[in-house]
Amino acid sequence: MNGSLLVFQKSIDRGKTWNKRWFVITKEFAMYEFKAHHDIYAIATLPLPGYQVIFPVDNIENVFCLSHQQKLPPTYLQSECTASRDRSNSNNTDPPT
């Protein structure tokens, strides 16, 4: 599965911002983050076992959170529309923990 999402990031110089990124989720339960869909190299990789999807977050439309059982920092993502969020969630298979 792949597609674009907004990811919430904190930076020292820009503060808290939402940045559009391209994500690819593999059948090996890894999520790769790219700056754009045509990029070859991922800027981040997240192994998904142990994470759960939580939404809605603070009643903000189309925002969901990847939260880890071991209290790792959560990852906040926002889909461009409700339909793409629901499509992503319906294709979700829970990774083994």
Contacts in CASP RR format, 6 or more apart in sequence:
PFRMAT RR
TARGET T0000
AUTHOR 0000-0000-0000
METHOD contacts of the structure
MODEL  1
MNGSLLVFQKSIDRGKTWNKRWFVITKEFAMYEFKAHHDIYAIATLPLPG
YQVIFPVDNIENVFCLSHQQKLPPTYLQSECTASRDRSNSNNTDPPT
1 24 0 8 1.000
1 25 0 8 1.000
1 88 0 8 1.000
1 91 0 8 1.000
2 22 0 8 1.000
2 23 0 8 1.000
2 24 0 8 1.000
2 25 0 8 1.000
2 37 0 8 1.000
3 22 0 8 1.000
3 23 0 8 1.000
3 24 0 8 1.000
3 37 0 8 1.000
3 84 0 8 1.000
4 20 0 8 1.000
4 21 0 8 1.000
4 22 0 8 1.000
4 23 0 8 1.000
4 37 0 8 1.000
4 80 0 8 1.000
5 20 0 8 1.000
5 21 0 8 1.000
5 23 0 8 1.000
5 77 0 8 1.000
5 78 0 8 1.000
5 79 0 8 1.000
5 80 0 8 1.000
6 18 0 8 1.000
6 19 0 8 1.000
6 20 0 8 1.000
6 21 0 8 1.000
6 77 0 8 1.000
6 78 0 8 1.000
6 79 0 8 1.000
6 80 0 8 1.000
7 18 0 8 1.000
7 19 0 8 1.000
7 21 0 8 1.000
7 33 0 8 1.000
7 75 0 8 1.000
7 76 0 8 1.000
7 77 0 8 1.000
7 78 0 8 1.000
8 16 0 8 1.000
8 17 0 8 1.000
8 18 0 8 1.000
8 75 0 8 1.000
8 76 0 8 1.000
8 77 0 8 1.000
8 78 0 8 1.000
9 16 0 8 1.000
9 17 0 8 1.000
9 18 0 8 1.000
9 19 0 8 1.000
10 16 0 8 1.000
11 17 0 8 1.000
18 78 0 8 1.000
21 33 0 8 1.000
21 34 0 8 1.000
21 35 0 8 1.000
21 43 0 8 1.000
22 33 0 8 1.000
22 34 0 8 1.000
22 35 0 8 1.000
22 36 0 8 1.000
22 37 0 8 1.000
22 39 0 8 1.000
23 31 0 8 1.000
23 32 0 8 1.000
23 33 0 8 1.000
23 34 0 8 1.000
23 77 0 8 1.000
24 31 0 8 1.000
24 32 0 8 1.000
24 34 0 8 1.000
24 42 0 8 1.000
25 31 0 8 1.000
25 32 0 8 1.000
25 48 0 8 1.000
26 32 0 8 1.000
29 47 0 8 1.000
29 48 0 8 1.000
29 49 0 8 1.000
29 95 0 8 1.000
29 96 0 8 1.000
30 45 0 8 1.000
30 46 0 8 1.000
30 47 0 8 1.000
30 48 0 8 1.000
31 45 0 8 1.000
31 46 0 8 1.000
31 48 0 8 1.000
32 42 0 8 1.000
32 44 0 8 1.000
32 45 0 8 1.000
33 42 0 8 1.000
33 43 0 8 1.000
33 44 0 8 1.000
33 45 0 8 1.000
33 46 0 8 1.000
34 41 0 8 1.000
34 42 0 8 1.000
34 43 0 8 1.000
35 43 0 8 1.000
46 66 0 8 1.000
46 75 0 8 1.000
48 66 0 8 1.000
48 95 0 8 1.000
49 95 0 8 1.000
49 96 0 8 1.000
49 97 0 8 1.000
50 68 0 8 1.000
50 69 0 8 1.000
50 70 0 8 1.000
50 95 0 8 1.000
50 97 0 8 1.000
51 66 0 8 1.000
51 67 0 8 1.000
51 68 0 8 1.000
51 69 0 8 1.000
51 95 0 8 1.000
52 66 0 8 1.000
52 67 0 8 1.000
52 69 0 8 1.000
52 94 0 8 1.000
53 64 0 8 1.000
53 65 0 8 1.000
53 66 0 8 1.000
53 89 0 8 1.000
53 92 0 8 1.000
54 64 0 8 1.000
54 65 0 8 1.000
54 66 0 8 1.000
54 67 0 8 1.000
55 63 0 8 1.000
55 64 0 8 1.000
55 65 0 8 1.000
55 85 0 8 1.000
55 89 0 8 1.000
56 63 0 8 1.000
56 64 0 8 1.000
57 63 0 8 1.000
57 64 0 8 1.000
57 65 0 8 1.000
57 76 0 8 1.000
60 78 0 8 1.000
61 82 0 8 1.000
62 78 0 8 1.000
62 79 0 8 1.000
62 80 0 8 1.000
62 81 0 8 1.000
62 82 0 8 1.000
62 84 0 8 1.000
62 85 0 8 1.000
63 76 0 8 1.000
63 77 0 8 1.000
63 78 0 8 1.000
64 76 0 8 1.000
64 77 0 8 1.000
64 78 0 8 1.000
64 79 0 8 1.000
64 85 0 8 1.000
64 89 0 8 1.000
65 74 0 8 1.000
65 75 0 8 1.000
65 76 0 8 1.000
65 77 0 8 1.000
66 74 0 8 1.000
66 75 0 8 1.000
66 76 0 8 1.000
66 77 0 8 1.000
67 74 0 8 1.000
68 74 0 8 1.000
69 97 0 8 1.000
79 85 0 8 1.000
79 88 0 8 1.000
END
